[in-house]
């Protein structure tokens, strides 16, 4: 039996981070990967989705410059070529991860792992045969798998995220279903991409609060902007049935307080229908407790078995790569005898639509629910020179602070929101006050100045 200090099961963001951190601490590490290096995020989810989103936003910027007479668009945008470019970028990064692991001395074992005991796993190798590995500690990072919903009357395939990202051409119409574990975000992003390439898109969500944690005022503005871009969003809606055939489907959508509506849909997709994946892992043999909503872990990312840790989507919400990477580093440190803890209160979230929406910490409603007397400072991006230079001056930064000036939450709508929110997350993680933020001198002109202005408006 081959022995390692740590065996990581899964090479997605959480497993990758755990392996790298364990290697930095001097451990002998092996990663077992059943599919491609980088996991779902790099190969089938976040990364390819982001490439297509950036392509769509670049298309909008080009159209704006063409309207201003600065450039000529020439031929129309090619969805097929955008797909080919995405595949090249994704393939390069996945290959880079393989090389990075090799360079760090981390062994990549391609196959499917199953626990034989709390101290060993048997790996069924891709190339055939099997190998048994023992280790001081294990990190489970097997992620999540899609479980598409059943749609009454629909005999076609409900596309999950990676399938929607592999469409050879933009369809004439599409219906996106919400209701995922983290709200409507992925559905809005993928709907936005298709709309930019000419698809008539409708998004249906059964909730009136489709993005938990987002600022409601900013969310409403985003939905209006997406409607102008060709993405129709129906909240409090339920797909009652679908009729038609493979060439022309029509969905009957019941909208609370309004009635029934009919929506054309060449394709139907549910991008975020993930469930924690640990089937076939042999958790019973290892003695690890799990529920359908994930493997339970403590703040050290430790399961109920002392030497077995779990990170990322397999542990349930939040199902985001940034949270998984944080958990992966913490799990590796604790597996090697350190005393680290996960703090997820400063994990940001972003939607890379046009405009972008991002947030971290609490929103106003959550602050009220917790009995916090929150004050709000706003900065309008119309007054930000960098936003104006980009031709994207619509949006705002909203900062929430407690009575003693502690930063409770930050919400950003507008250009660069996904980057600017990192500065806000750092402020919350370091427990900065409004006064400390207000006294920072950022580069001028920059979007970062909007966060400073919001803080100054709270003084």
Order of alpha helices (4+ residues) and beta strands (2+ residues): beta-alpha-beta-alpha-alpha-alpha-beta-beta-beta-beta-alpha-beta-alpha-beta-alpha-beta-beta-beta-beta-beta-beta-alpha-beta-beta-beta-alpha-beta-beta-alpha-beta-alpha-beta-beta-alpha-alpha-alpha
